[in-house]
Amino acid sequence: MSKHKRERENENETSNPGGFLAGVLLGGLAGAGAMLLLAPQSGKKTRTKIKRKGRKLGKQTAETIDASVDQVRAKANEVTTNIHEQAENLQQRGQDVVDEQKKRWAPVVKAGKKAVSEA
């Protein structure tokens, strides 16, 4: 393309403000359309969505707390049962020791009583 031809095209583009305005108008309309299509949802929809998510999160939290409380109760019952069993075992062992000592010392006590009564 020659230098003169380019200069004439540049003159035509700058001397034709209608084409420029049409381009600006067309670009503006395209931008507005894109904005409407890509714009985030309305405030009302956003608030509704937040409320829904908040309720869902609250429900999940309550379920998690309930599950945790159930686990703690189960563990507490298990610990309580183990403590009772250990206490019963200790009590039985103590009674066994007392019974054994009675058997062991019975002849000595009997002999002592006999010695005291004969004296």
C-alpha positions in Angstrom: 0.0 0.0 0.0 1.4 3.4 -0.9 2.0 6.2 1.4 -0.6 8.4 -0.2 -3.3 5.8 -0.1 -2.6 5.3 3.7 -2.8 9.0 4.3 -6.2 9.2 2.5 -7.6 6.3 4.5 -6.5 7.9 7.8 -8.1 11.2 6.6 -11.4 9.4 5.8 -11.4 7.7 9.2 -10.8 10.9 11.2 -13.1 13.0 9.0 -16.1 10.5 9.4 -17.3 11.1 13.0 -20.5 9.1 12.3 -18.5 5.9 11.9 -16.6 6.6 15.1 -19.8 7.3 17.1 -21.4 4.2 15.6 -18.4 2.2 16.8 -18.6 3.7 20.3 -22.4 3.1 20.4 -22.0 -0.5 19.2 -19.2 -1.1 21.7 -21.2 0.4 24.5 -24.2 -1.7 23.7 -22.0 -4.9 23.5 -20.4 -3.9 26.9 -23.8 -3.3 28.5 -25.2 -6.6 27.3 -22.1 -8.4 28.6 -22.5 -6.7 31.9 -26.1 -7.8 32.2 -25.2 -11.4 31.3 -22.2 -11.5 33.6 -23.4 -9.4 36.5 -23.7 -11.0 39.9 -27.1 -11.9 41.3 -29.3 -9.3 42.9 -29.0 -8.4 46.6 -32.2 -10.1 47.4 -31.0 -13.3 45.8 -27.7 -13.0 47.6 -29.4 -12.5 51.0 -31.7 -15.5 50.4 -28.7 -17.6 49.4 -26.8 -16.5 52.5 -29.8 -17.3 54.7 -30.1 -20.8 53.1 -26.4 -21.5 53.6 -26.6 -20.2 57.2 -29.4 -22.5 58.0 -27.5 -25.4 56.4 -24.4 -24.6 58.3 -26.4 -24.3 61.5 -28.0 -27.7 60.9 -24.6 -29.3 60.2 -23.2 -27.7 63.3 -26.1 -29.1 65.4 -25.6 -32.5 63.9 -21.9 -32.4 64.6 -22.5 -31.3 68.2 -25.1 -34.0 68.7 -22.7 -36.7 67.4 -19.9 -35.4 69.6 -22.2 -35.4 72.7 -23.2 -39.0 71.9 -19.6 -40.0 71.6 -18.8 -38.3 74.9 -21.7 -40.0 76.6 -20.7 -43.4 75.3 -17.1 -42.9 76.5 -18.3 -41.6 79.9 -20.5 -44.7 80.2 -17.6 -46.9 79.2 -15.3 -45.3 81.8 -18.0 -45.5 84.5 -18.5 -49.2 83.8 -14.8 -49.8 83.9 -14.5 -47.9 87.2 -17.3 -49.9 88.8 -15.8 -53.2 87.6 -12.4 -52.2 89.0 -14.0 -51.2 92.3 -15.8 -54.5 92.5 -12.6 -56.4 91.7 -10.7 -54.4 94.4 -13.5 -55.1 96.9 -13.4 -58.8 96.1 -9.6 -58.9 96.4 -9.8 -57.1 99.7 -12.4 -59.5 101.0 -10.3 -62.5 99.8 -7.3 -61.1 101.7 -9.4 -60.6 104.9 -10.8 -64.2 104.6 -7.3 -65.6 104.0 -5.9 -63.7 107.0 -8.8 -65.0 109.2 -8.0 -68.6 108.2 -4.3 -68.0 108.8 -4.8 -66.4 112.2 -7.7 -68.5 113.4 -5.6 -71.2 115.0 -3.4 -68.5 116.7 -6.5 -66.7 118.0 -8.0 -70.0 119.2 -4.8 -70.9 120.9 -4.7 -67.4 122.5 -8.2 -67.7 123.8 -7.5 -71.1 125.2 -4.4 -69.8 126.9 -6.3 -66.9 128.4 -9.1 -69.1 129.6 -6.8 -71.6 131.2 -4.8 -69.0 133.1 
